[in-house]
Amino acid sequence: MTDAAVRRLASAMTAEVALDRAIPLYWMFGRADVPLAVLAAETGVGELVLRDLFGDAGATFRAALARYAQGPAAEPYRAFAEAPDGQEAAAFALSLLDLVFGDGTGRGCLLIQAIAVFAPRDPLVEVAVQGHVADLMALAGPVREARPAPRRLLAAHAAAATRARDGQPVENVAAAVEALLFAAD
């Protein structure tokens, strides 16, 4: 492996580690504009390295949001798409509850927080979340008979994340998700 290839691999690994460590910080601080100096101190990745990898604090947030949207936030939609016929909604609901409560914090979903809180303040975040939502809708697959429409999935996702972040117990969140997924059009 050439020196350049080793540097690219190390850079990619550092970027992944930095983003994985930064994601919880955006929840903790409740804002997208966490300064690079704070991210550096909290992630253990130097500020100059963060700046070199991502640019500014806003670009770092958008990169972390993209990683989250393609990873944890997409899991319920993957479960929906891969479930046997007739079991899609249940697979989605279980995976969604794991997303918003699985780490024991009940902090919800960074993507939903970005839609509700960060996007209205930052046009670049707004454009990013619109793309992520479109990707999730595509991942869920086409509308079919006897299957919740992708828009219902997003509504259930938003309700679950908001209620979990609000401190509601899992039983209440599960009831809201069930009502949204199985309501008549």
N, C-alpha and C positions, 0 to 999 in steps of 0.2 A: 504494500500500500504506500502510495506517495505521501510526502509531507503535507501537500495540499489536501489530499483526501482525508488524512488523519485530522487536520484542522477543521475541515467541513463537518466531519462526523462528530468531533468534540463540540463544535459550535451548535449543531443540531441537538445533541444530548443536553448541553447546557440550557438551550432554549426550552426544551421540554421540561426540564427540572424547574427552571425559573417560573414557567407558566403554571405548572402544577402547584408550586408553592405559593404563587401569587393569587390564585383563584380564591382560596379562603380569606385572604386579606381584603379582597373587594367586598365580600360579605361583611367581614368584621368592621371595616370602616364605613360601610354603607354608601360608598361613592366610587365613581369610576376614576376620579382624578387623584388617586393616591400618588404622592410624589415619588420619583425614582429613588431618592435617598432613603425613604421609608421602605420601599420595596426591596432595595438592596440590603438594608439592615435586617429585614424580616425573612428574606429568602436565602441569604447567605451568598447571593450572586452579586458581584461588584456593580456599582452604579455605572461605571464606564462600560462594563460588559453588557449590561441591560441596554444602555444607550446604543451601543454598537449593534446589538441583536435586533432591537425593535425601534429605535428612534426615541421618541418622547414618551411621557407617561400615558398619553391618550392612545398611542399606537400599541403600547404594552397591554393596556386594558383590552383593546380590540382583538389582539392576538390571543389573550387569555380567554376572552369570550368565545372566539372561534374554536379554540381547543375544547372548551366546555360544551359548546353547542354540538360539535361533531362527536363528542364522547358521551358523558353522562346524560345530557339532555336528550340525546337521540335514542337512548336505550328503550324507553317505552314505545317509541314509534317503530323501532326494529322488532320488538316483541309483538307488536300488533301485526306487522307485515308478515312475520314468520309463523304466526299461530295458525293452527288448523281452522278450517271454516267453522264458524259458530263460536269460536273461543277467543276471537280477536279482542273484544272489549275487556274480557276478564284478564287476558295477558297484559294488555295495556294498563289496566287499573293496578294490577299487582306491581308491575315494573315502575309505574308512576309513584306509587306509595313508597317503594324502595328508594326512588330518587329523592323525594322530599323529606323522608324520615330515616333513610338507611344509615346515615352516619351518626344518628343519635342526637343531632342538634335541632332538627325540625326547622332548619333555616330556609327551606323552600328551594328555589331554583334560581341560579344566577341569570339565566336567560330571561325568565319572567321578570325578575327585578330590573334587568336592563331595559326591557320593553316598557315597564311602568315608570321607572324612576330616571334612568340614565338617558334613554333615547330622546325624551322631550327637551333635554338640556344640551344635547350634542348631535348635530346633524350627521356626523360620521358614524356615531353609534346607531342612530336611527336607520341609516342605510344598511349597516351591518346586520342589525336584528331582522330587518325585512328579508334579507337574503337567507338568514338562518331559518326563519319561519317557513319560507318557501321550500328550503331543503327538507325540513321536517314533514311538511305536507306531501312532498314528493316521495319521501321515504315511506310514509304510511300507505301509499299506493292509491289506486283509483277507487272512486266511490262504487260500491257494489250493493246489491240488494241484501237486506238483513244485516247490515254492518254499519256501525256509526261512521258518519262522514268525517273526514279529516278536520273540519272546522270544529266539530264537537270534541275531538281529541284535544285541540288547542284550548278550547274553553275549559275542559276538565283539567288540563295541565295548569292553566292560570289559576283556577279556583283552588286546586290542591296546594300549589306553591304559596299562594297568598294566605290561605288558611293555616298552613303549617307555620309560616313565618309569623303569623299572628298568635301562635301558641295554642291553637285548637288541637284537641286530642285526635289521634289517628282515626278513631271511630267516626267522628264528625266529618273529617276530611274524606274518608272512604264513602260515607253516605252522600256527600255532595258530588263526588266523582261518579258514583253509581247513578244518581239522579240525572246528571248531565249526559252520561253515555247512553242511557236507556230511555230518555224522555222521547215522547212522540214529536215528530216535526210539525 
